[in-house]
C-alpha cells in the first residue's frame, strides 16, 4: 500500500466520523439549549462543529495514516 493511498483512506474514514460526531454534538447541544436557557451563541458554535470536526478529524487521520505507514515500513525492513 502506498503512503498516500493509506493516508487518504484513513483521512476519509476519520472525516466521515467527524461529520457524524459533529451532527450528534450539534443536535445534542440544540436539544439541551432548548430545554434549559434557550438558544444563544453556544448553540451557534455547536453547529460550527459540523464544519470543524470533519476537518480536524480528517487532518488527524491523514497524519496518523502517514505515521502508521512509516512504522509499518520500518518494521517490515527490520524483519526482512
C-alpha positions in Angstrom: 0.0 0.0 0.0 1.4 3.4 -0.9 1.8 6.1 1.7 -0.7 8.5 0.1 -3.3 5.8 -0.5 -3.4 4.7 3.1 -3.2 8.2 4.5 -6.1 9.4 2.2 -8.2 6.4 3.1 -7.7 6.9 6.8 -8.4 10.7 6.4 -11.7 10.0 4.6 -12.8 7.5 7.3 -12.0 9.9 10.1 -13.7 12.8 8.2 -16.9 10.8 8.0 -16.6 10.0 11.7 -16.1 13.8 12.3 -19.3 14.5 10.3 -21.3 12.0 12.4 -19.9 13.2 15.7 -20.3 16.9 14.6 -24.0 16.3 13.8 -24.5 14.4 17.1 -22.8 17.2 19.1 -24.7 20.0 17.3 -28.2 18.5 17.7 -27.5 17.3 21.2 -26.4 20.8 22.1 -29.5 22.2 20.4 -31.8 20.0 22.5 -30.0 20.8 25.7 -30.2 24.6 25.0 -33.9 24.4 24.1 -34.6 22.6 27.4 -32.6 24.9 29.6 -31.5 28.6 28.9 -32.7 28.9 25.3 -30.8 29.5 22.1 -27.6 31.5 22.3 -24.1 31.9 20.9 -23.2 28.5 22.3 -25.8 26.9 20.0 -24.3 28.6 17.0 -20.8 27.5 18.0 -22.1 23.9 18.4 -23.3 24.0 14.9 -19.8 25.1 13.8 -18.8 21.6 14.9 -20.4 20.3 11.7 -17.7 22.1 9.8 -14.7 22.0 12.2 -14.9 18.4 13.4 -14.6 16.7 9.9 -11.7 19.0 9.1 -9.9 18.2 12.4 -10.6 14.5 12.3 -9.6 14.3 8.6 -6.3 16.0 9.3 -5.5 13.8 12.3 -6.5 10.7 10.2 -4.1 11.8 7.4 -1.2 12.3 9.9 -1.9 9.0 11.7 -2.0 7.3 8.3 1.4 8.7 7.4 2.9 7.7 10.8 1.4 4.2 10.8 2.7 3.6 7.2 6.2 4.7 8.2 6.2 2.5 11.3 4.9 -0.5 9.3 7.5 0.1 6.6 10.3 0.3 9.2 9.1 -2.9 10.9 9.0 -4.7 7.5 12.5 -3.6 6.7 13.8 -4.7 10.1 12.1 -8.1 10.0 13.0 -8.8 6.3 
